[in-house]
């Protein structure tokens, strides 16, 4: 199951205010991701948010295609409420008001993944017992 990391440039010194915003955030009502036709296209496994100084990162653990994660988040009212509350603390303004704009920001802010390891990832040449 892949992970994605989304970056946010935030104004320094507001870690506690941003933490309060995320503490009140309500998850999407279902972890199931759907495509444009409403068919199951994956699953949101979990998320975590980290902040230090001027950088905040949202880590998303999912099954399926990241494009479906972005589309489902763009449709979620709670995500838009969170975005509005975060706006005063962002170092760079961004448009996330429509699904297309949200998707564009999501793509542009996704960090390049250079490694993903899990408990079932074996070192090169290792054999299972």
PLY file of the C-alpha trace (Angstrom):
ply
format ascii 1.0
element vertex 129
property float x
property float y
property float z
element edge 128
property int vertex1
property int vertex2
end_header
0.00 0.00 0.00
1.57 3.27 -1.07
2.08 6.49 0.86
1.97 10.05 -0.41
3.32 13.18 1.26
1.71 16.55 0.58
3.65 19.70 1.52
2.32 22.94 2.92
4.42 26.08 3.34
3.16 27.64 6.58
3.97 30.79 8.49
6.37 29.95 11.33
5.24 30.31 14.93
1.71 28.99 14.39
2.24 25.30 15.09
-0.23 25.26 18.01
-2.99 27.03 16.06
-2.55 24.65 13.13
-2.54 21.65 15.49
-5.89 22.84 16.91
-7.36 23.02 13.41
-6.34 19.44 12.66
-7.48 18.22 16.10
-11.04 19.27 15.22
-10.95 17.74 11.72
-13.45 14.98 11.02
-12.38 12.12 8.76
-14.32 11.37 5.64
-17.36 9.21 6.50
-16.01 6.20 4.59
-12.50 5.06 3.73
-13.71 3.81 0.33
-12.47 5.83 -2.64
-14.68 5.97 -5.71
-14.07 6.89 -9.32
-16.14 9.39 -11.33
-18.75 6.71 -12.00
-19.15 5.89 -8.30
-17.35 2.54 -8.50
-14.94 1.54 -5.77
-11.43 2.57 -6.81
-9.39 2.20 -3.64
-9.26 2.86 0.06
-7.91 5.52 2.38
-5.97 3.58 5.00
-4.81 6.48 7.18
-3.33 9.93 7.38
-0.88 11.79 9.59
0.14 15.44 9.70
3.56 16.70 10.78
4.71 20.28 11.33
7.99 21.97 12.14
8.74 25.62 11.57
7.71 26.61 8.07
6.91 23.11 6.81
3.82 20.99 7.30
3.45 17.59 5.67
0.34 15.45 5.36
1.17 11.77 4.88
-1.54 9.68 3.25
-1.59 5.88 3.31
-3.89 4.52 0.64
-4.80 1.69 -1.73
-5.47 2.38 -5.39
-4.47 5.45 -7.37
-3.53 8.77 -5.77
-5.78 10.60 -8.25
-8.80 9.01 -6.52
-7.54 10.18 -3.13
-7.38 13.77 -4.43
-10.82 13.57 -6.06
-12.45 12.18 -2.92
-10.79 14.78 -0.71
-11.89 17.54 -3.09
-15.51 16.40 -2.68
-15.39 16.30 1.13
-16.98 19.33 2.82
-14.73 18.91 5.88
-11.60 19.23 3.75
-12.82 22.58 2.38
-13.64 23.78 5.90
-10.15 22.77 7.02
-8.59 24.55 4.04
-10.48 27.75 4.90
-9.29 27.61 8.53
-5.69 26.96 7.42
-5.62 29.85 4.92
-4.45 32.55 7.38
-1.48 30.38 8.39
-0.27 29.48 4.91
2.83 31.20 3.59
1.50 30.90 0.05
-2.11 31.36 -0.95
-3.56 28.63 -3.11
-6.83 27.88 -4.81
-8.53 24.72 -3.56
-12.11 25.93 -4.00
-13.05 23.63 -6.88
-12.27 19.95 -7.45
-10.01 20.85 -10.39
-8.12 23.51 -8.42
-7.81 21.19 -5.42
-6.49 18.42 -7.68
-3.95 20.78 -9.24
-2.65 21.87 -5.82
-2.61 18.26 -4.60
-0.49 17.20 -7.60
1.87 20.16 -7.33
2.39 19.73 -3.58
2.98 15.97 -3.64
6.56 15.15 -2.72
8.60 12.77 -4.84
8.72 9.38 -3.17
12.22 7.92 -3.13
11.62 4.95 -0.82
8.75 2.99 0.68
9.52 0.03 2.89
7.20 -2.10 4.96
7.44 -5.10 7.26
7.07 -7.45 4.29
9.89 -5.77 2.32
12.94 -8.00 2.45
16.53 -6.90 1.97
18.07 -7.83 -1.39
19.01 -11.52 -1.47
17.05 -12.40 1.67
14.77 -15.43 1.72
11.57 -15.95 3.62
11.69 -18.67 6.32
0 1
1 2
2 3
3 4
4 5
5 6
6 7
7 8
8 9
9 10
10 11
11 12
12 13
13 14
14 15
15 16
16 17
17 18
18 19
19 20
20 21
21 22
22 23
23 24
24 25
25 26
26 27
27 28
28 29
29 30
30 31
31 32
32 33
33 34
34 35
35 36
36 37
37 38
38 39
39 40
40 41
41 42
42 43
43 44
44 45
45 46
46 47
47 48
48 49
49 50
50 51
51 52
52 53
53 54
54 55
55 56
56 57
57 58
58 59
59 60
60 61
61 62
62 63
63 64
64 65
65 66
66 67
67 68
68 69
69 70
70 71
71 72
72 73
73 74
74 75
75 76
76 77
77 78
78 79
79 80
80 81
81 82
82 83
83 84
84 85
85 86
86 87
87 88
88 89
89 90
90 91
91 92
92 93
93 94
94 95
95 96
96 97
97 98
98 99
99 100
100 101
101 102
102 103
103 104
104 105
105 106
106 107
107 108
108 109
109 110
110 111
111 112
112 113
113 114
114 115
115 116
116 117
117 118
118 119
119 120
120 121
121 122
122 123
123 124
124 125
125 126
126 127
127 128
